[in-house]
Amino acid sequence: MIAQQTLFSPRRYPSGVVSTDSWDGYPGARARLLQSLARHAPRNSVLLGGDIHQNFVCKVLADAGADGQQPAGPVIASEFCGTSISSRAGTTQDKVDAIARHNPHVLLARCDLRGYGLADITPQRWTTTLRVVDDPLRADSGASTLARFVVEDGRAGPVPA
């Protein structure tokens, strides 16, 4: 498991804009990390991120793509980027949906819901449950499950559960 502060997977925007406030701004560093993950034959590597106030679940591909190219190659890891519990994302779900459609490695992308993720980790599997709060302005708010993904030992990539 690699915990780091933002979204690791590339986000290709329909407009062609490149965000430099994420790993997209550091393609050389991301390429070196991807090469290391691929070289060490990971069993079920998982990257955790946050800071963007959005939920993203991604298949991490061996080649992140460059100069507007789509990521390619085999799936070598899974990524779970968690949203904030109460702070807004600063964008709209329509814009996030457009980004997800433009990035086939993105399995889930939500900016409109606040919440947290729970990880259940055993030698056989990693299960992430994304929970969302009903009302982030209430301390006694209820919560529900938005989605659940499993990463099986020896099989890279998250699978909806």
FIBA-954080 format. One record per residue (C-alpha): residue in one letter; chain; z, x negated, y negated. Coordinates in nm, 3 decimals, decimal comma, padded with zeros to 5 digits. Layout:
BEGIN
- A;A;Z;X;Y $
...
This chain:
BEGIN
- M;A;00,000;00,000;00,000 $
- I;A;-00,095;-00,127;-00,342 $
- A;A;00,084;00,036;-00,634 $
- Q;A;-00,079;-00,018;-00,969 $
- Q;A;-00,085;00,165;-01,300 $
- T;A;-00,414;00,354;-01,330 $
- L;A;-00,717;00,487;-01,142 $
- F;A;-00,871;00,212;-00,928 $
- S;A;-01,186;00,394;-00,814 $
- P;A;-01,486;00,399;-01,046 $
- R;A;-01,547;00,701;-01,266 $
- R;A;-01,912;00,731;-01,354 $
- Y;A;-01,935;00,968;-01,648 $
- P;A;-02,243;01,194;-01,675 $
- S;A;-02,295;01,056;-02,027 $
- G;A;-02,303;00,697;-01,899 $
- V;A;-01,988;00,604;-02,092 $
- V;A;-01,774;00,338;-01,925 $
- S;A;-01,398;00,359;-01,969 $
- T;A;-01,255;00,016;-02,042 $
- D;A;-00,898;00,149;-02,019 $
- S;A;-00,908;00,147;-01,638 $
- W;A;-01,040;-00,072;-01,358 $
- D;A;-01,391;00,020;-01,479 $
- G;A;-01,325;-00,222;-01,765 $
- Y;A;-01,250;-00,505;-01,519 $
- P;A;-01,533;-00,502;-01,266 $
- G;A;-01,484;-00,864;-01,160 $
- A;A;-01,116;-00,814;-01,078 $
- R;A;-01,191;-00,492;-00,890 $
- A;A;-01,469;-00,662;-00,692 $
- R;A;-01,233;-00,943;-00,588 $
- L;A;-00,970;-00,695;-00,469 $
- L;A;-01,233;-00,493;-00,278 $
- Q;A;-01,363;-00,811;-00,114 $
- S;A;-01,009;-00,905;-00,009 $
- L;A;-00,944;-00,560;00,136 $
- A;A;-01,273;-00,570;00,329 $
- R;A;-01,218;-00,928;00,449 $
- H;A;-00,873;-00,856;00,591 $
- A;A;-00,984;-00,562;00,805 $
- P;A;-00,734;-00,310;00,671 $
- R;A;-00,598;-00,052;00,912 $
- N;A;-00,530;00,213;00,649 $
- S;A;-00,486;00,061;00,302 $
- V;A;-00,372;00,301;00,030 $
- L;A;-00,385;00,246;-00,345 $
- L;A;-00,145;00,440;-00,566 $
- G;A;-00,200;00,492;-00,937 $
- G;A;-00,113;00,712;-01,228 $
- D;A;-00,104;00,693;-01,608 $
- I;A;-00,415;00,907;-01,662 $
- H;A;-00,224;01,239;-01,639 $
- Q;A;-00,469;01,365;-01,377 $
- N;A;-00,472;01,397;-00,999 $
- F;A;-00,748;01,202;-00,826 $
- V;A;-00,796;01,152;-00,453 $
- C;A;-01,075;00,908;-00,367 $
- K;A;-01,241;00,728;-00,081 $
- V;A;-01,240;00,362;-00,183 $
- L;A;-01,579;00,212;-00,095 $
- A;A;-01,648;-00,157;-00,032 $
- D;A;-01,883;-00,185;-00,333 $
- A;A;-01,767;-00,018;-00,656 $
- G;A;-02,119;-00,031;-00,801 $
- A;A;-02,215;-00,192;-01,129 $
- D;A;-02,429;-00,112;-01,431 $
- G;A;-02,418;00,261;-01,369 $
- Q;A;-02,484;00,235;-00,994 $
- Q;A;-02,292;00,458;-00,756 $
- P;A;-02,027;00,301;-00,532 $
- A;A;-02,161;00,219;-00,188 $
- G;A;-02,075;00,072;00,149 $
- P;A;-01,816;00,170;00,404 $
- V;A;-01,486;00,335;00,317 $
- I;A;-01,222;00,060;00,320 $
- A;A;-00,918;00,234;00,167 $
- S;A;-00,775;00,553;00,022 $
- E;A;-00,659;00,622;-00,331 $
- F;A;-00,408;00,870;-00,468 $
- C;A;-00,372;00,879;-00,845 $
- G;A;-00,095;01,112;-00,953 $
- T;A;-00,072;01,333;-01,256 $
- S;A;00,218;01,365;-01,498 $
- I;A;00,501;01,610;-01,448 $
- S;A;00,490;01,749;-01,801 $
- S;A;00,246;01,560;-02,028 $
- R;A;-00,104;01,701;-02,077 $
- A;A;-00,416;01,513;-01,970 $
- G;A;-00,603;01,512;-02,301 $
- T;A;-00,923;01,645;-02,147 $
- T;A;-01,051;01,968;-01,994 $
- Q;A;-01,098;02,065;-01,631 $
- D;A;-01,468;02,130;-01,703 $
- K;A;-01,511;01,765;-01,805 $
- V;A;-01,318;01,642;-01,501 $
- D;A;-01,527;01,867;-01,275 $
- A;A;-01,844;01,711;-01,421 $
- I;A;-01,706;01,363;-01,351 $
- A;A;-01,618;01,459;-00,992 $
- R;A;-01,970;01,598;-00,934 $
- H;A;-02,108;01,265;-01,057 $
- N;A;-01,885;01,064;-00,819 $
- P;A;-01,921;01,159;-00,451 $
- H;A;-01,631;00,931;-00,350 $
- V;A;-01,395;01,160;-00,545 $
- L;A;-01,247;01,421;-00,311 $
- L;A;-01,018;01,588;-00,563 $
- A;A;-00,991;01,569;-00,942 $
- R;A;-00,761;01,794;-01,144 $
- C;A;-00,634;01,757;-01,498 $
- D;A;-00,517;02,111;-01,563 $
- L;A;-00,205;02,109;-01,345 $
- R;A;00,116;01,910;-01,384 $
- G;A;00,313;01,785;-01,090 $
- Y;A;00,385;01,501;-00,853 $
- G;A;00,291;01,360;-00,514 $
- L;A;00,498;01,318;-00,201 $
- A;A;00,413;01,057;00,061 $
- D;A;00,525;01,086;00,422 $
- I;A;00,460;00,752;00,589 $
- T;A;00,481;00,679;00,961 $
- P;A;00,319;00,406;01,174 $
- Q;A;00,053;00,660;01,278 $
- R;A;-00,038;00,820;00,943 $
- W;A;00,015;00,850;00,572 $
- T;A;00,032;01,206;00,441 $
- T;A;00,015;01,276;00,068 $
- T;A;00,113;01,619;-00,053 $
- L;A;00,021;01,696;-00,413 $
- R;A;00,272;01,938;-00,565 $
- V;A;00,221;02,126;-00,891 $
- V;A;00,481;02,295;-01,106 $
- D;A;00,436;02,657;-01,212 $
- D;A;00,550;02,594;-01,570 $
- P;A;00,602;02,237;-01,693 $
- L;A;00,800;02,367;-01,991 $
- R;A;01,077;02,509;-01,771 $
- A;A;01,337;02,293;-01,598 $
- D;A;01,382;02,563;-01,333 $
- S;A;01,010;02,597;-01,263 $
- G;A;00,893;02,658;-00,911 $
- A;A;00,640;02,431;-00,745 $
- S;A;00,361;02,478;-00,493 $
- T;A;00,128;02,262;-00,289 $
- L;A;-00,210;02,191;-00,448 $
- A;A;-00,351;01,983;-00,161 $
- R;A;-00,258;01,763;00,131 $
- F;A;-00,447;01,459;00,257 $
- V;A;-00,394;01,239;00,563 $
- V;A;-00,484;00,874;00,622 $
- E;A;-00,478;00,794;00,993 $
- D;A;-00,385;00,449;01,119 $
- G;A;-00,702;00,250;01,183 $
- R;A;-00,927;00,497;00,994 $
- A;A;-00,976;00,421;00,626 $
- G;A;-01,015;00,709;00,386 $
- P;A;-00,824;01,026;00,303 $
- V;A;-00,900;01,346;00,495 $
- P;A;-00,795;01,694;00,376 $
- A;A;-00,514;01,826;00,595 $
